[in-house]
Amino acid sequence: MNTVLTQYANLLQKIYWYAYVQILWILFTLAGLVIFGLFPATYALLKVTKQQTDTSATAIFHVFRQAYRNAFFPINKASIIWITMLILMSSNLLILPGAQPILKLVVISTICFLLLCIVHFFHFFQTDKSTMAQIKRSFAHACLHPKQNVGYACIFLLLGAALWFIPGITCFFGVSITAKAITYIAQ
């Protein structure tokens, strides 16, 4: 009977951890007025999920806040570049509405590749390196790690399917579980 209760307590602790980290991500994203908070909050989320041991809520909060503070200005320099690239690539879909389907497929594939590069950027980001060098390195990692890219693509497809079929639970746990899966694949 004790093992069942122990497993139940461990399950509840995991659920609490995922919900707590998701709430932190939302709050810190909103604190940065979404545009300036999204990239540092996502970096802090991945930093917290890289920790192997589950710690207390205050320790998680301090790690999250410290990572957010340290990365706020350096990562926002890069976020401007990433968002500009995504907007420029996405505008091609609006500029060429009657284009060949193959051209649209190329543009969508390029956007997906940019998103994979952003995932690699978050995983290997360092606050003391130059922004352009890190963006170049993320493109190199995206080209050199096809198995990880397939894993990341599967994670995002599963996230999209979960949003379609179970939107309530996915909105509450989706980002934190996705970050944990990305961290697991990256290791």
Summary of the structure (lengths in Angstrom):
residues: 187
radius of gyration: 18.1
end to end distance: 35.5
largest distance: 65.1
contacts: 521
relative contact order: 0.11
helix: 85%
strand: 0%
